[in-house]
Amino acid sequence: MFKHTNLMFDWRSMGAGAYLPLVVAGFLVLITIANNGEFVYIMTTIEMLFPFFGAWWSVFLLNDTLSESGNEVLFSLPIKRWHLGIVRVLAFFVIYLSLLVLMLLGMGYWIGFDHMLSLGIQLGAQSFFYSGLGFLAMVVTANTGWSLVVVVCYLSLQILTNGQSLSWIDIYLHNSRPIPVQAMSDFLRKTMILGIVLYLNAQYFFSTTTRLK
């Protein structure tokens, strides 16, 4: 599926901004150490920040494809649009999941390795939603700034209303400590379905767009 994806080229095309999710993951490890893994002090920050940056690479990955002048040349190449779109975005989501694993390993000593699975599943599902949201926002707006505004607006809505407004699209658990995996079945089902819907709609619009710079 990813065999024709040039990850290094895509990484370089994102510029210095590609490193920001790595900085955020390092910051979350540091605040975990500073608070001795006390979830009551750090869980909200982890839940809000890490999934949010799941949208970051989705947005900036497509900047050259959708926002830059001359992108009609890229679309004229014998490369299927599903490969230019959903395959590349998913490839970087897999990398983001790898970053999640590294972050949890860095936190493991302080949060306890018994919590890593449930925390990882929660953050992974939420990051999948955000990755799809960033993908769709970028395809619709063809602008990195406006795409980030869309993602920030979603995050702000959930923070300000604590998930009470439009709860059917709230992918946050608002938990102060990790929840057992078996207790997250409804959350996982809803979050993954919403993420898949975002991905499929984003790819549909990407495949049918005729708006080129």
C-alpha positions as CSV (number, residue, x, y, z in Angstrom):
1,M,0.0,0.0,0.0
2,F,2.8,2.4,0.9
3,K,5.5,1.0,-1.4
4,H,5.5,4.0,-3.8
5,T,5.3,6.6,-1.0
6,N,8.4,8.7,-0.7
7,L,8.3,9.5,3.0
8,M,11.6,11.4,3.1
9,F,10.5,13.7,0.3
10,D,7.2,14.3,1.9
11,W,8.9,15.0,5.2
12,R,11.2,17.5,3.7
13,S,8.4,19.2,1.8
14,M,6.7,20.0,5.2
15,G,9.7,22.0,6.3
16,A,10.7,22.8,9.9
17,G,7.0,22.6,10.9
18,A,7.2,18.8,10.5
19,Y,9.1,18.6,13.8
20,L,6.4,20.3,15.9
21,P,4.5,17.0,16.8
22,L,7.9,15.6,18.0
23,V,8.4,18.7,20.2
24,V,4.9,18.3,21.6
25,A,5.4,14.6,22.5
26,G,8.7,15.5,24.2
27,F,6.9,18.3,26.2
28,L,4.2,15.8,27.3
29,V,6.9,13.4,28.6
30,L,8.5,16.3,30.5
31,I,5.3,17.4,32.2
32,T,4.6,13.7,33.1
33,I,8.1,13.5,34.8
34,A,7.6,16.9,36.5
35,N,4.2,15.7,38.0
36,N,5.5,12.2,38.8
37,G,2.9,10.7,36.6
38,E,-0.1,12.0,38.7
39,F,-2.9,11.7,36.1
40,V,-5.1,14.2,37.8
41,Y,-2.6,16.9,36.9
42,I,-1.6,15.8,33.4
43,M,-4.4,13.7,31.8
44,T,-6.4,16.6,30.4
45,T,-3.3,18.2,28.9
46,I,-2.3,14.9,27.3
47,E,-5.7,14.2,26.0
48,M,-6.1,17.7,24.5
49,L,-2.7,18.1,23.0
50,F,-1.5,14.8,21.6
51,P,-4.6,13.9,19.5
52,F,-4.8,17.5,18.2
53,F,-1.4,17.3,16.6
54,G,-2.6,14.2,14.8
55,A,-4.0,16.7,12.3
56,W,-0.7,18.5,11.9
57,W,1.0,16.3,9.3
58,S,-2.3,15.7,7.5
59,V,-2.6,19.4,6.8
60,F,1.0,20.3,6.0
61,L,1.6,17.1,4.0
62,L,-1.0,18.3,1.4
63,N,0.2,21.9,1.3
64,D,2.3,21.4,-1.8
65,T,-0.4,19.3,-3.5
66,L,-3.3,21.6,-2.9
67,S,-2.0,25.1,-2.2
68,E,1.2,25.7,-4.2
69,S,1.3,27.2,-7.7
70,G,2.1,24.6,-10.4
71,N,0.3,21.7,-8.6
72,E,-1.4,20.9,-11.9
73,V,1.9,19.2,-12.9
74,L,1.6,16.9,-10.0
75,F,-2.0,16.0,-10.8
76,S,-1.0,15.3,-14.4
77,L,1.4,12.6,-13.4
78,P,0.3,9.0,-13.8
79,I,-0.3,8.6,-10.1
80,K,-3.8,7.8,-8.8
81,R,-5.3,10.4,-6.5
82,W,-6.0,7.9,-3.8
83,H,-2.2,7.4,-3.6
84,L,-1.6,11.2,-3.5
85,G,-4.3,11.6,-0.8
86,I,-5.4,8.9,1.6
87,V,-2.4,6.7,1.2
88,R,0.1,9.4,2.1
89,V,-2.0,10.7,5.0
90,L,-2.4,7.2,6.4
91,A,1.4,6.6,6.0
92,F,2.1,9.6,8.2
93,F,-0.7,8.6,10.7
94,V,1.2,5.3,11.1
95,I,4.3,7.3,11.9
96,Y,2.3,9.3,14.4
97,L,1.2,6.1,16.1
98,S,4.9,5.2,16.3
99,L,5.5,8.6,18.0
100,L,2.7,7.8,20.4
101,V,4.4,4.5,21.3
102,L,7.7,6.3,21.9
103,M,6.0,8.9,24.0
104,L,4.3,6.3,26.2
105,L,7.6,4.4,26.6
106,G,9.1,7.7,27.8
107,M,6.3,8.1,30.2
108,G,6.2,4.5,31.3
109,Y,8.3,4.7,34.4
110,W,6.1,7.5,35.9
111,I,2.7,6.5,34.7
112,G,3.1,2.7,35.1
113,F,3.4,0.3,32.2
114,D,0.0,-1.2,33.1
115,H,-1.7,2.0,32.0
116,M,0.1,2.2,28.6
117,L,-2.3,0.0,26.6
118,S,-5.5,1.8,27.6
119,L,-3.9,5.2,27.3
120,G,-2.4,4.3,23.9
121,I,-5.7,3.0,22.5
122,Q,-7.5,6.2,23.7
123,L,-5.0,8.6,22.3
124,G,-4.6,6.5,19.1
125,A,-8.3,6.6,18.3
126,Q,-8.6,10.3,19.0
127,S,-5.5,11.0,16.9
128,F,-7.1,9.0,14.0
129,F,-10.1,11.3,14.2
130,Y,-8.0,14.4,14.1
131,S,-5.9,13.1,11.3
132,G,-9.1,12.6,9.2
133,L,-10.3,16.1,10.3
134,G,-7.1,17.7,9.1
135,F,-7.2,15.8,5.9
136,L,-10.8,16.9,5.2
137,A,-10.2,20.5,6.2
138,M,-7.2,20.8,3.9
139,V,-9.0,19.3,1.0
140,V,-12.0,21.6,1.4
141,T,-10.1,24.8,2.1
142,A,-6.8,24.1,0.2
143,N,-5.2,26.4,2.8
144,T,-3.1,25.4,5.8
145,G,-4.1,28.4,7.8
146,W,-7.9,27.9,7.4
147,S,-7.5,24.1,7.9
148,L,-5.8,24.7,11.3
149,V,-8.6,27.2,12.2
150,V,-11.1,24.4,11.6
151,V,-9.2,22.0,13.8
152,V,-8.6,24.6,16.5
153,C,-12.4,25.5,16.4
154,Y,-13.3,21.8,17.0
155,L,-10.8,21.6,19.9
156,S,-12.1,24.9,21.4
157,L,-15.7,23.8,21.2
158,Q,-15.0,20.6,23.1
159,I,-12.9,22.5,25.8
160,L,-15.4,25.3,26.3
161,T,-18.5,23.1,26.4
162,N,-16.8,20.1,28.1
163,G,-18.3,17.9,25.3
164,Q,-21.9,19.0,26.1
165,S,-22.4,20.8,22.8
166,L,-22.8,18.5,19.8
167,S,-21.9,15.5,22.0
168,W,-22.4,13.1,19.1
169,I,-19.2,14.4,17.6
170,D,-17.3,14.7,20.9
171,I,-14.4,12.3,20.8
172,Y,-13.0,13.2,24.2
173,L,-13.5,11.0,27.3
174,H,-12.7,14.0,29.6
175,N,-11.2,11.4,32.0
176,S,-8.7,12.2,34.8
177,R,-7.0,8.8,34.6
178,P,-6.8,6.0,32.0
179,I,-10.0,3.9,31.5
180,P,-9.9,0.1,31.1
181,V,-10.0,-0.9,27.5
182,Q,-13.2,-2.9,28.0
183,A,-15.0,0.2,29.2
184,M,-14.1,2.2,26.1
185,S,-16.0,0.1,23.5
186,D,-18.7,2.8,22.8
187,F,-16.1,5.5,22.7
188,L,-13.8,3.5,20.3
189,R,-16.7,2.6,18.0
190,K,-17.9,6.2,17.7
191,T,-14.5,7.7,17.3
192,M,-13.3,5.3,14.7
193,I,-16.6,5.6,12.7
194,L,-16.3,9.4,12.7
195,G,-12.6,9.1,11.7
196,I,-13.4,6.8,8.8
197,V,-16.2,9.1,7.6
198,L,-13.8,12.0,7.6
199,Y,-11.2,10.1,5.7
200,L,-13.7,8.8,3.1
201,N,-15.2,12.2,2.5
202,A,-11.8,13.8,2.3
203,Q,-10.6,11.3,-0.3
204,Y,-13.9,11.7,-2.3
205,F,-13.5,15.5,-2.5
206,F,-9.7,15.1,-3.2
207,S,-10.4,12.7,-6.0
208,T,-13.1,14.9,-7.6
209,T,-11.6,18.3,-7.2
210,T,-10.8,20.3,-10.3
211,R,-9.6,23.4,-8.3
212,L,-5.9,23.8,-9.1
213,K,-3.6,26.8,-8.6
